[in-house]
Amino acid sequence: MTDPHISGKYSELMATAAFIADGRQVALPYGNQKDWDLLVQETGREWLRVQVKTAALISQGGAAVVNMHRTYSVDDVDLLVAVYPPTGTMWKIPIGEPVVAACTA
């Protein structure tokens, strides 16, 4: 996909499907006025603000990279999710924490 808007929406759909498959509730904002793309309900009643980004490989078998045109803080989002659409791989990156965990769902 070459259109960044379309590939971004595709990544959002993949992340939404993965969260739903994991048994979580997902809410979507109306319009593009928010810093986050999804609200995902964690255990209990807490909702996380999730920003989804599309990842690309920088070399065959190498690292994935996410191009971001802005920075996000704990005031904006709770979780950054990078999605690599060809494989469905997702990386969940908590905002404000240096730990990066790879996952497939």
Secondary structure, 3 states (H helix, E strand, C coil): CCCHHHHHHHHHHHHHHHHHHCCCCEECCCCCCCCCCEEEECCCCCEEEEEEEECEECCCCCCEECCCCCCCCCCCCCEEEEEECCCCEEEEEECCCCCCEEECC
